[in-house]
Amino acid sequence: MRDANLIKIMIEERALVKLIKTIGEKEYSTRDLLKKLGAYGYGHKLLIKAEDKGLVERSNIKNKTYNKLTKEGKKIIKLAKEIGV
């Protein structure tokens, strides 16, 4: 994904950026991540959106879904830090 597209996501999808920052370098189960965000229904929709945009990778292990950032998701964190978002 081009940096311009990542910047566009940062401008238009502020809640998505918050989600990505919350995940950071760790891997969270969906339940733990949504509990940390405090947004269950909306947070789950954001996770699906982040996966569709290629920012989050989701995997199922023993009836739990785990979420971690892709390279593109990590780029957004780096760009956000550089511009102070």
C-alpha angles and dihedrals in degrees: 000000000000120000089242090061090049091051090049089054090049091054099041101033108045093156089054090054090052090052092050092048090050092054092046114153094335133090116232133187110240092247093051092045094050090047090052091049093044091221114105108169097028092038092055091051089051091052091053090047091049090051091049090052091050095246099113130040116210124197133179119228121171096337093314127104115220124200129205135161124264122218088270092053090052089050090057091054090050093048092046091054092048094053097034102247 
